[in-house]
Amino acid sequence: MRVIGICRFSYPALGGFKRMHDSVEDREAYLYAPDRMALRFAHFEALTLPSIKAQKDPRFTFIILIGESLPKVYGDRLRDLCAGIPQIKIVAMEPMKHRLAMQIAIKEELGEDTEENIQFRLDDDDAVNINFVRSTRWFARHTEPMRKRWKNMAFEYNTGYSVSLSPDGIKAEEIQSPFWACGLAVLFRPGDRKTVMNYAHHKLHTHMPTMINPHPHMYLRAKHDDNDSAAAYKTGVLTPITDAQRAYFRDKFNVDEAHVKRVFSDPALPRDTA
């Protein structure tokens, strides 16, 4: 059984963002602005990449979708950060609707598509538990008898943390929120024409049977000024993490607060972003 994850990294999609632009050129100018790219790289390096690199089950592919127009300096930096992680595959595409682009990338990776597969999506500023891939495989294996007649099935992990990162470290709030993209995976039969990107993540349960597991904490979702969904992403009070949380984040997400402090002390980063 294959497991495929996908993440868009400042891909200049036609639509797919809450912030609208009049042209592809305007969108690229917004996406590739130095302050914004510094912030995206910081979160990617501190959250997303460590959690993907440390997955306990290495049998997966993680597609990172970029635009063909991504400036070379950023493309080189991204490839340097991802070097040595064989599961990562960077795919460049021309501008098109983001769901279509991601569907194409997944289908091309599936190739002949002859076996069941699990697909998930992740933003470039979020993290998943290092047991995420292993746990989704466990779900698929242990639900096999009950899903024999089902075309698809969604696996939902609804507990995690909202986090903000800064030179001072990590602030967090424990949360339980249904059907966030960073806690979901979908099982597909061989040859299915659809992918995880054919479904709005918050409506998956209206299309297929869903197994919900509230344990363990499966995601860290970043809260900052450049969240595309910032207006809808409501949290309570985020507080500095405790020693126990610090150890938990390190052990279960491969997210180290000392590393966060170093990354977010970069003078290229805009201040007061968290």
Backbone torsions as a table, in degrees:
resi	resn	phi	psi	omega
1	MET	NA	124.9	-179.9
2	ARG	-85.7	151.0	173.0
3	VAL	-126.0	125.9	-178.0
4	ILE	-129.4	123.9	173.6
5	GLY	-109.2	156.4	179.1
6	ILE	-141.5	144.6	-177.1
7	CYS	-144.6	133.8	174.4
8	ARG	-98.0	134.0	-178.9
9	PHE	-116.9	94.8	-179.9
10	SER	51.8	41.4	177.1
11	TYR	-76.4	126.1	-176.0
12	PRO	-79.5	73.2	-176.0
13	ALA	-73.2	157.5	170.8
14	LEU	-87.1	99.4	-172.1
15	GLY	83.1	-172.5	177.1
16	GLY	89.7	-0.4	175.9
17	PHE	-122.3	149.6	174.3
18	LYS	-68.9	-35.6	178.3
19	ARG	-80.6	122.9	-176.0
20	MET	-95.6	152.4	178.0
21	HIS	-137.4	153.1	-175.0
22	ASP	-77.9	-22.2	-177.1
23	SER	-151.8	165.8	175.9
24	VAL	-61.0	-39.2	-179.6
25	GLU	-62.6	-40.2	177.5
26	ASP	-64.9	-39.7	179.0
27	ARG	-66.0	-42.7	178.7
28	GLU	-63.0	-39.7	178.1
29	ALA	-61.8	-40.0	177.7
30	TYR	-67.8	-48.2	-175.6
31	LEU	-65.1	-38.2	-172.6
32	TYR	-96.8	10.7	176.0
33	ALA	-59.0	135.6	-174.3
34	PRO	-53.5	-43.7	-179.7
35	ASP	-61.8	-43.6	-178.8
36	ARG	-66.8	-44.6	-179.5
37	MET	-63.3	-36.8	177.2
38	ALA	-60.7	-40.8	-179.7
39	LEU	-69.2	-41.5	179.4
40	ARG	-65.2	-43.8	179.3
41	PHE	-63.4	-39.2	-178.7
42	ALA	-61.8	-46.7	178.9
43	HIS	-67.7	-40.2	178.9
44	PHE	-61.2	-44.2	-178.1
45	GLU	-71.4	-32.7	-176.0
46	ALA	-88.9	-28.0	-174.5
47	LEU	-116.7	-65.1	-171.1
48	THR	-63.2	-55.0	-173.7
49	LEU	-61.4	-46.9	179.5
50	PRO	-59.2	-38.5	-177.2
51	SER	-71.8	-33.4	177.2
52	ILE	-73.0	-42.1	-178.5
53	LYS	-61.5	-33.7	-171.9
54	ALA	-96.1	10.5	-179.2
55	GLN	-54.6	130.6	-177.8
56	LYS	-66.7	-32.3	174.7
57	ASP	-101.6	110.2	-175.1
58	PRO	-82.9	2.6	-174.7
59	ARG	-87.5	75.6	178.2
60	PHE	-159.3	165.8	174.0
61	THR	-121.2	135.7	178.3
62	PHE	-120.5	108.0	-178.7
63	ILE	-86.4	130.7	172.8
64	ILE	-112.6	114.7	-176.9
65	LEU	-91.5	123.4	177.4
66	ILE	-124.9	166.6	175.6
67	GLY	-86.2	148.7	175.5
68	GLU	-61.9	-20.2	-178.3
69	SER	-90.2	-0.5	-179.7
70	LEU	-54.8	122.5	-178.3
71	PRO	-53.7	143.8	-174.4
72	LYS	-55.7	-38.3	-178.1
73	VAL	-60.8	-36.2	179.2
74	TYR	-79.1	-38.4	177.2
75	GLY	-62.4	-42.6	177.9
76	ASP	-64.1	-41.1	179.6
77	ARG	-63.9	-42.8	179.7
78	LEU	-62.6	-44.8	-179.7
79	ARG	-66.0	-36.7	177.7
80	ASP	-64.1	-42.6	-180.0
81	LEU	-64.4	-35.3	-175.2
82	CYS	-89.8	-8.8	-179.1
83	ALA	-58.6	138.7	179.0
84	GLY	88.1	-0.1	175.6
85	ILE	-112.7	94.1	-170.4
86	PRO	-63.8	-19.8	-178.8
87	GLN	-74.0	-19.0	-175.4
88	ILE	-85.6	133.5	176.5
89	LYS	-129.5	114.7	179.8
90	ILE	-88.6	125.4	-177.1
91	VAL	-121.9	125.8	179.0
92	ALA	-103.5	134.7	179.5
93	MET	-137.3	156.3	173.5
94	GLU	-73.0	163.5	-179.6
95	PRO	-63.1	130.8	171.8
96	MET	-157.9	177.9	178.5
97	LYS	-58.0	134.7	-169.6
98	HIS	-63.2	-36.3	178.8
99	ARG	-65.2	-41.3	179.1
100	LEU	-64.2	-44.7	179.9
101	ALA	-59.8	-43.5	-178.5
102	MET	-71.6	-34.4	174.4
103	GLN	-62.3	-44.5	-180.0
104	ILE	-62.4	-43.9	-179.5
105	ALA	-61.0	-43.1	179.3
106	ILE	-65.8	-45.6	-178.4
107	LYS	-63.0	-40.2	178.6
108	GLU	-64.9	-36.5	178.1
109	GLU	-69.7	-35.9	179.0
110	LEU	-66.6	-30.7	179.6
111	GLY	63.9	-123.8	-176.5
112	GLU	-70.1	-19.3	172.3
113	ASP	55.8	65.7	-174.1
114	THR	-107.6	3.3	-178.6
115	GLU	-140.4	162.6	175.1
116	GLU	-58.6	148.2	178.9
117	ASN	-144.2	152.6	177.0
118	ILE	-111.4	133.1	-178.9
119	GLN	-124.3	143.7	175.4
120	PHE	-144.5	160.8	178.8
121	ARG	-125.1	150.4	-178.3
122	LEU	-148.8	136.4	175.4
123	ASP	-75.1	159.4	-175.3
124	ASP	-80.2	8.3	176.5
125	ASP	-129.4	22.0	178.1
126	ASP	-122.6	167.4	178.7
127	ALA	-133.0	154.1	173.8
128	VAL	-120.5	154.7	176.2
129	ASN	-56.1	143.7	-176.9
130	ILE	-67.5	-8.5	174.9
131	ASN	-99.5	11.3	-175.1
132	PHE	-59.6	-52.2	-178.1
133	VAL	-63.1	-45.1	-179.7
134	ARG	-62.3	-39.2	-178.3
135	SER	-69.4	-38.4	178.3
136	THR	-66.3	-36.6	175.2
137	ARG	-63.4	-40.3	178.2
138	TRP	-61.2	-45.0	177.7
139	PHE	-57.2	-47.7	-177.8
140	ALA	-62.5	-42.8	-178.1
141	ARG	-66.6	-43.7	-173.8
142	HIS	-83.8	-9.8	176.1
143	THR	-102.6	2.9	-175.6
144	GLU	-55.1	-44.8	-179.0
145	PRO	-61.5	-38.3	-174.6
146	MET	-80.8	-16.5	-175.5
147	ARG	-108.9	19.3	-177.0
148	LYS	-59.1	-33.9	-177.6
149	ARG	-99.0	3.5	-178.6
150	TRP	-96.8	137.0	178.9
151	LYS	-71.9	-42.4	-178.1
152	ASN	-135.5	166.5	173.0
153	MET	-154.0	137.9	177.9
154	ALA	-103.8	141.6	175.7
155	PHE	-112.4	122.2	-172.7
156	GLU	-120.0	123.8	172.3
157	TYR	-110.4	111.7	-168.3
158	ASN	-104.6	10.0	-178.1
159	THR	-119.2	134.8	178.6
160	GLY	-169.9	-148.5	-179.4
161	TYR	-135.6	141.4	163.6
162	SER	-89.4	134.5	-175.8
163	VAL	-134.5	151.5	168.8
164	SER	-128.1	142.2	-175.3
165	LEU	-117.6	144.3	-179.4
166	SER	-158.5	174.7	174.9
167	PRO	-59.3	-19.1	179.1
168	ASP	-85.8	-8.5	178.4
169	GLY	121.0	-142.9	-172.9
170	ILE	-116.9	132.0	166.7
171	LYS	-110.1	146.4	-174.0
172	ALA	-149.1	159.4	172.0
173	GLU	-140.0	127.3	175.3
174	GLU	-69.6	133.4	-175.4
175	ILE	-139.7	158.7	171.6
176	GLN	-135.6	111.8	-174.5
177	SER	-139.0	128.3	-172.3
178	PRO	-76.2	137.1	167.2
179	PHE	61.2	39.9	166.4
180	TRP	-76.9	147.2	-176.7
181	ALA	-60.3	-33.1	-175.1
182	CYS	-75.0	-1.6	178.3
183	GLY	-123.7	20.9	-172.3
184	LEU	-122.3	149.5	169.5
185	ALA	-145.5	150.9	-178.4
186	VAL	-129.1	134.8	177.6
187	LEU	-94.6	134.0	-179.3
188	PHE	-122.8	144.3	173.5
189	ARG	-76.9	159.7	177.0
190	PRO	-59.8	137.3	175.7
191	GLY	79.3	3.6	178.0
192	ASP	-61.2	132.4	-178.2
193	ARG	-74.1	-17.5	-176.9
194	LYS	-98.2	165.4	176.9
195	THR	-132.8	178.2	177.0
196	VAL	-59.4	-24.9	-178.7
197	MET	-83.1	-1.0	173.7
198	ASN	-84.0	-5.2	-176.1
199	TYR	-123.9	137.5	169.7
200	ALA	-69.6	126.5	-172.2
201	HIS	-59.9	-33.0	-177.8
202	HIS	-79.3	-1.5	178.7
203	LYS	-120.8	10.2	-176.8
204	LEU	-56.0	-38.8	-176.1
205	HIS	-68.3	-10.5	176.2
206	THR	-89.7	-5.8	-177.6
207	HIS	-112.8	-21.1	-173.6
208	MET	-157.5	158.8	174.3
209	PRO	-59.8	144.8	-175.4
210	THR	-133.1	132.7	173.9
211	MET	-103.1	122.4	-176.4
212	ILE	-108.3	129.9	178.0
213	ASN	-125.0	115.6	-179.2
214	PRO	-82.7	0.0	-179.5
215	HIS	-133.8	143.6	-2.7
216	PRO	-86.8	-169.5	170.4
217	HIS	-65.6	120.4	-170.4
218	MET	-110.8	-8.9	-177.4
219	TYR	-148.3	156.8	167.0
220	LEU	-120.2	119.9	179.0
221	ARG	-110.1	122.9	-175.6
222	ALA	-77.6	139.7	175.4
223	LYS	-116.5	119.3	179.0
224	HIS	-160.7	174.5	-172.3
225	ASP	-66.5	-21.5	-177.2
226	ASP	-96.5	7.9	172.0
227	ASN	-57.1	124.0	179.4
228	ASP	-64.6	-29.5	179.9
229	SER	-103.2	28.8	-173.4
230	ALA	-55.9	-38.3	-176.5
231	ALA	-63.8	-32.4	-177.5
232	ALA	-96.5	-8.1	-176.5
233	TYR	-93.1	89.5	-177.0
234	LYS	-97.0	137.1	176.6
235	THR	-133.1	170.0	171.2
236	GLY	-88.0	-149.2	-179.1
237	VAL	-82.4	125.6	174.8
238	LEU	-92.0	131.0	-176.9
239	THR	-123.7	155.5	178.2
240	PRO	-53.9	137.3	-176.5
241	ILE	-67.7	150.6	178.1
242	THR	-82.6	171.6	176.7
243	ASP	-60.3	-39.3	179.3
244	ALA	-65.1	-42.6	178.0
245	GLN	-66.9	-38.1	178.5
246	ARG	-58.1	-44.6	178.9
247	ALA	-69.3	-38.2	-179.9
248	TYR	-65.3	-44.6	179.0
249	PHE	-61.7	-39.2	-179.6
250	ARG	-68.8	-42.7	-174.6
251	ASP	-78.7	-34.6	-173.3
252	LYS	-103.8	-16.1	179.6
253	PHE	-125.0	-6.5	-174.0
254	ASN	58.7	29.7	178.1
255	VAL	-105.2	114.9	-174.1
256	ASP	-107.6	124.5	-175.7
257	GLU	-62.8	-35.4	178.2
258	ALA	-61.9	-39.2	176.8
259	HIS	-66.3	-41.2	177.6
260	VAL	-57.6	-45.9	-179.2
261	LYS	-60.5	-41.8	179.6
262	ARG	-65.6	-47.0	-177.8
263	VAL	-62.6	-43.1	-175.4
264	PHE	-84.9	2.4	171.7
265	SER	-90.0	0.4	178.4
266	ASP	-59.5	123.9	-179.0
267	PRO	-64.8	-15.4	178.6
268	ALA	-73.5	-16.7	-177.3
269	LEU	-76.7	140.9	172.1
270	PRO	-66.3	146.0	-179.4
271	ARG	-86.2	163.3	177.2
272	ASP	55.5	46.9	-179.9
273	THR	-96.6	-15.0	-173.0
274	ALA	-94.5	NA	NA
